[in-house]
């Protein structure tokens, strides 16, 4: 048994070597046809039609919780995907949660373990993203719970049999998830571990040649380290605004917090004062999808209300007492 297989077995699905499952109810030909059509609709940009068909599939006893939890969980995951495309975050969150419940509510056979891991990974990641879509910036579930779900989902996405760190293995394939993990950890006030996730994201993006997103992660790493330790001294670059570059808006956010933390309030206020970039209609629609790394960056550039509120609150907190 490889190191990865052993770790996943103990982490996600204990006791995977089981006796053969009892005979299952077979789905009807109509159900199979409906399922195929529902999946086809999802990948043919017809998510609303897909939802209707996939919900009908769940009515077949063959996909009952006691008969085929893997199949049932997979369909709930597809429903979550379709609802995400429709930007219906609350429905998506519910479907992904049901998928997780179904996939973790039983002990699969050894033959199903790989498929369960894949479906569970997608469901946990989808659930976390949907949660932030429901409530930006405050999701409906505790951030600490979302962080644990995301950690598990990322680790389960690792497909290498010889990795010691499954979290980095999965995250290196998709650095966006490392930033999202850092965000959830930071929201849960786990600032040091948040900084570690942002640092991992910074390095993963850099390896992919994505210098802008690597920079965004590096800024969030410094912000998290400032929150983790009052004695932490930010690098000199944290106080500098990067002009004439897409990095400017993020550098202003970092400079604001670094300057305000040092009591340099007038300089901090200048860093927080800028002409917002007006997003196109497409960008406005895109921003409704949740709080990914790119969504976060778009909100900073557009002078989002959250940023202005944070700026004014932080300045008030650091103002010296009146004489």
Phi and psi in degrees as a GROMACS rama.xvg file:
@    title "Ramachandran Plot"
@    xaxis  label "Phi"
@    yaxis  label "Psi"
@TYPE xy
-69.8084  163.988  UNK-2
-60.029  -43.9047  UNK-3
-63.8575  -45.9317  UNK-4
-61.1739  -40.7226  UNK-5
-65.1011  -44.2205  UNK-6
-62.9629  -46.1026  UNK-7
-63.3587  -38.3136  UNK-8
-62.6824  -41.8122  UNK-9
-78.9252  -24.9604  UNK-10
-88.4004  -39.8694  UNK-11
-111.022  -40.1504  UNK-12
-141.006  84.8299  UNK-13
-61.7072  149.547  UNK-14
56.1411  56.7819  UNK-15
-75.1158  -18.5767  UNK-16
-88.3098  101.481  UNK-17
-123.925  169.141  UNK-18
-72.4333  159.425  UNK-19
-56.634  142.112  UNK-20
-73.0025  153.236  UNK-21
-64.5065  162.034  UNK-22
-60.0767  135.973  UNK-23
-98.8366  157.14  UNK-24
-73.4018  135.989  UNK-25
-92.4552  134.499  UNK-26
-66.0537  149.352  UNK-27
-71.8776  162.091  UNK-28
-60.784  -35.8324  UNK-29
-65.2375  -41.2916  UNK-30
-63.6966  -43.5592  UNK-31
-61.4833  -42.1361  UNK-32
-63.4945  -41.6337  UNK-33
-65.7749  -39.8801  UNK-34
-62.9716  -45.8304  UNK-35
-60.9157  -40.9613  UNK-36
-67.5979  -37.7968  UNK-37
-65.1891  -42.2104  UNK-38
-66.5262  -40.4501  UNK-39
-61.713  -41.8855  UNK-40
-62.5395  -40.2924  UNK-41
-60.847  -42.5676  UNK-42
-92.123  10.0885  UNK-43
-118.455  24.8383  UNK-44
60.8095  36.4727  UNK-45
-128.464  62.6615  UNK-46
-63.6616  -34.3909  UNK-47
-63.929  -43.49  UNK-48
-64.5125  -35.8701  UNK-49
-62.8496  -43.9774  UNK-50
-59.2083  -46.1644  UNK-51
-60.8742  -42.9459  UNK-52
-70.8103  -42.8354  UNK-53
-66.9305  -36.0138  UNK-54
-63.9465  -36.1395  UNK-55
-66.2005  -36.8067  UNK-56
-59.4222  -37.766  UNK-57
-66.4846  -15.378  UNK-58
-75.6466  -17.7392  UNK-59
-73.7971  127.916  UNK-60
-55.7429  -21.4192  UNK-61
-62.2598  -24.9932  UNK-62
-106.392  27.1823  UNK-63
-69.9234  158.299  UNK-64
-59.5558  -34.9101  UNK-65
-87.2305  -16.3215  UNK-66
-95.1436  -47.7127  UNK-67
-145.082  74.458  UNK-68
-62.1885  -31.614  UNK-69
-66.5085  -48.2485  UNK-70
-62.2027  -42.5102  UNK-71
-63.0464  -44.9016  UNK-72
-61.9044  -39.2492  UNK-73
-64.8925  -39.0824  UNK-74
-68.7909  -40.6244  UNK-75
-61.2429  -37.2966  UNK-76
-64.2713  -41.7373  UNK-77
-63.9206  -38.1765  UNK-78
-62.9086  -38.5621  UNK-79
-62.5854  -42.2297  UNK-80
-61.6162  -46.551  UNK-81
-63.2707  -41.8827  UNK-82
-67.0313  -32.3253  UNK-83
-64.5819  -41.6661  UNK-84
-61.8454  -35.18  UNK-85
-79.7767  -0.49732  UNK-86
58.7909  37.6904  UNK-87
-105.285  80.9563  UNK-88
-64.503  -39.9247  UNK-89
-63.7172  -44.4652  UNK-90
-65.2222  -42.0443  UNK-91
-60.4771  -44.2669  UNK-92
-59.6353  -41.8066  UNK-93
-64.7347  -42.2764  UNK-94
-65.7806  -45.6135  UNK-95
-63.3448  -38.1658  UNK-96
-63.0272  -41.3203  UNK-97
-64.8416  -36.9804  UNK-98
-62.3161  -44.8282  UNK-99
-62.7418  -44.4958  UNK-100
-59.788  -43.6748  UNK-101
-66.8807  -42.2296  UNK-102
-75.5666  -21.8758  UNK-103
-106.39  -0.0538764  UNK-104
-89.8209  9.15299  UNK-105
-153.308  171.652  UNK-106
-109.446  109.414  UNK-107
-75.0875  165.888  UNK-108
-73.2603  164.494  UNK-109
-60.9162  -34.4129  UNK-110
-66.9773  -28.5876  UNK-111
-90.8174  -8.5776  UNK-112
-57.1771  -44.5405  UNK-113
-63.9527  -43.496  UNK-114
-65.0878  -41.5329  UNK-115
-61.8026  -44.3183  UNK-116
-58.7421  -43.8165  UNK-117
-64.8724  -47.4867  UNK-118
-65.534  -39.5716  UNK-119
-66.7043  -39.8545  UNK-120
-59.0292  -50.3927  UNK-121
-62.0005  -37.5133  UNK-122
-70.0236  -42.7016  UNK-123
-65.8571  -42.7228  UNK-124
-65.5835  -44.2879  UNK-125
-62.4935  -40.3604  UNK-126
-60.6878  -43.181  UNK-127
-66.1525  -44.4846  UNK-128
-64.5733  -39.4894  UNK-129
-65.6544  -37.1981  UNK-130
-61.0541  -42.2029  UNK-131
-71.7701  -27.1227  UNK-132
-68.5945  -36.0196  UNK-133
-65.1111  -44.5034  UNK-134
-133.224  103.842  UNK-135
-110.225  120.889  UNK-136
-94.0162  3.9317  UNK-137
-106.108  104.607  UNK-138
-73.4499  163.772  UNK-139
-70.939  -26.621  UNK-140
-98.5565  153.299  UNK-141
-57.7693  133.545  UNK-142
-55.3369  -32.6984  UNK-143
-63.4843  -37.7405  UNK-144
-69.2306  -41.6154  UNK-145
-64.4931  -38.0289  UNK-146
-62.5341  -42.083  UNK-147
-65.7529  -40.6363  UNK-148
-61.0302  -42.8732  UNK-149
-69.354  -40.5102  UNK-150
-56.4698  -45.7276  UNK-151
-67.1443  -42.8621  UNK-152
-63.2611  -41.3893  UNK-153
-66.1587  -45.3234  UNK-154
-62.055  -39.6532  UNK-155
-68.9006  -17.6313  UNK-156
-79.9739  -8.74871  UNK-157
-70.9166  127.405  UNK-158
-111.239  7.90555  UNK-159
-88.9364  138.81  UNK-160
-84.9847  -4.54228  UNK-161
-130.246  38.7485  UNK-162
-107.811  132.81  UNK-163
-79.945  -38.3801  UNK-164
-107.001  95.5858  UNK-165
-66.8731  -30.062  UNK-166
-65.8908  -46.5418  UNK-167
-69.1304  -35.4699  UNK-168
-59.1935  -49.0042  UNK-169
-70.9496  -39.7847  UNK-170
-68.8659  -32.8372  UNK-171
-65.2297  -26.9431  UNK-172
-73.7364  -30.3346  UNK-173
-140.838  83.7777  UNK-174
-60.7065  -21.7569  UNK-175
-56.8303  -35.6589  UNK-176
-67.9767  -32.2339  UNK-177
-66.6798  -39.6721  UNK-178
-64.2648  -43.0426  UNK-179
-63.1866  -35.6233  UNK-180
-66.0573  -42.4632  UNK-181
-60.6076  -41.3951  UNK-182
-61.655  -46.6794  UNK-183
-64.401  -41.0463  UNK-184
-64.6888  -39.7147  UNK-185
-66.6228  -40.7051  UNK-186
-63.3574  -26.1417  UNK-187
-88.4346  7.93759  UNK-188
66.1237  20.8456  UNK-189
-95.6658  72.6115  UNK-190
-68.6158  -39.4342  UNK-191
-65.6844  -44.998  UNK-192
-69.8107  -28.8546  UNK-193
-64.186  -44.3036  UNK-194
-60.6061  -38.4271  UNK-195
-63.6951  -39.5836  UNK-196
-67.7477  -42.1134  UNK-197
-62.9255  -39.2015  UNK-198
-62.9238  -43.6733  UNK-199
-61.8096  -40.2381  UNK-200
-64.0405  -42.0707  UNK-201
-57.0638  -46.302  UNK-202
-70.6947  -36.9558  UNK-203
-67.7092  -42.9279  UNK-204
-63.6668  -38.8621  UNK-205
-62.033  -41.2479  UNK-206
-63.2796  -28.4618  UNK-207
-85.5745  -2.19271  UNK-208
80.6561  14.8537  UNK-209
-96.436  85.6473  UNK-210
-70.9924  -34.8052  UNK-211
-65.3543  -50.4119  UNK-212
-68.5182  -30.516  UNK-213
-62.2599  -41.238  UNK-214
-64.4549  -43.1233  UNK-215
-58.5176  -43.4075  UNK-216
-65.4547  -37.8109  UNK-217
-64.5329  -37.7228  UNK-218
-64.3613  -44.4217  UNK-219
-66.9171  -30.5702  UNK-220
-61.4875  -46.7892  UNK-221
-63.9777  -42.6323  UNK-222
-59.3376  -42.5869  UNK-223
-67.7055  -37.2066  UNK-224
-68.7888  -33.1437  UNK-225
-65.4821  -37.7447  UNK-226
-72.0768  -29.6033  UNK-227
-77.3645  -30.8491  UNK-228
-144.417  114.908  UNK-229
-62.8104  -23.1513  UNK-230
-90.1418  -1.38307  UNK-231
-68.2998  133.903  UNK-232
-103.757  111.358  UNK-233
-63.6325  153.14  UNK-234
-65.1743  158.169  UNK-235
-57.6699  -31.6958  UNK-236
-64.5537  -20.1134  UNK-237
-66.8549  -21.605  UNK-238
-95.645  -0.382445  UNK-239
-101.883  137.145  UNK-240
-94.496  124.418  UNK-241
-83.7512  107.002  UNK-242
-82.9442  158.499  UNK-243
51.5819  44.3433  UNK-244
-156.432  151.423  UNK-245
-58.083  -19.1662  UNK-246
-72.2221  -12.7811  UNK-247
-56.7885  -45.9104  UNK-248
-63.7591  -42.8117  UNK-249
-68.8778  -37.0491  UNK-250
-64.7935  -31.7455  UNK-251
-66.4088  -41.373  UNK-252
-60.9098  -47.7292  UNK-253
-63.563  -45.0959  UNK-254
-61.9153  -39.1879  UNK-255
-58.1635  -51.6379  UNK-256
-67.4519  -36.5693  UNK-257
-66.5687  -43.2945  UNK-258
-69.4187  -43.5836  UNK-259
-62.8958  -37.9087  UNK-260
-62.3993  -32.4872  UNK-261
-87.5863  -0.426552  UNK-262
82.0577  11.2114  UNK-263
-89.7705  72.5225  UNK-264
-70.1577  -40.4164  UNK-265
-65.7623  -37.8691  UNK-266
-68.6224  -37.6963  UNK-267
-63.639  -41.5114  UNK-268
-64.0407  -36.8132  UNK-269
-66.009  -39.2608  UNK-270
-63.8466  -32.2097  UNK-271
-85.6632  -3.75627  UNK-272
-103.352  115.583  UNK-273
-156.899  161.269  UNK-274
-81.5752  114.898  UNK-275
-68.0112  152.05  UNK-276
-87.1985  124.387  UNK-277
-81.215  116.34  UNK-278
-72.2832  152.391  UNK-279
-72.2772  169.887  UNK-280
-58.8385  -37.9597  UNK-281
-61.4364  -41.4235  UNK-282
-66.2809  -37.6796  UNK-283
-62.4884  -41.9417  UNK-284
-65.3623  -40.1223  UNK-285
-61.909  -36.8693  UNK-286
-67.1222  -16.9918  UNK-287
-78.7433  -5.93824  UNK-288
-77.6359  -16.4089  UNK-289
148.932  -145.581  UNK-290
-136.214  68.6956  UNK-291
-82.9771  178.304  UNK-292
-57.6485  -44.9255  UNK-293
-68.6764  -37.6279  UNK-294
-61.0593  -43.2928  UNK-295
-61.3399  -43.482  UNK-296
-65.3882  -41.3031  UNK-297
-62.4469  -37.5606  UNK-298
-66.7047  -37.9849  UNK-299
-64.7954  -45.3688  UNK-300
-64.7503  -32.2982  UNK-301
-90.0328  9.81555  UNK-302
64.5845  46.9341  UNK-303
-58.9588  150.334  UNK-304
-61.1634  -34.5934  UNK-305
-59.3054  -40.3276  UNK-306
-65.3818  -46.0627  UNK-307
-62.4182  -38.9019  UNK-308
-65.75  -45.4573  UNK-309
-60.113  -44.0005  UNK-310
-59.6773  -48.5873  UNK-311
-66.8512  -38.8549  UNK-312
-65.1692  -44.4103  UNK-313
-64.4498  -38.5092  UNK-314
-64.4782  -41.7431  UNK-315
-63.6038  -38.9962  UNK-316
-62.4202  -32.4568  UNK-317
-97.5543  -1.24043  UNK-318
-67.7596  138.378  UNK-319
-68.6388  153.833  UNK-320
-63.7928  145.703  UNK-321
-71.5443  146.782  UNK-322
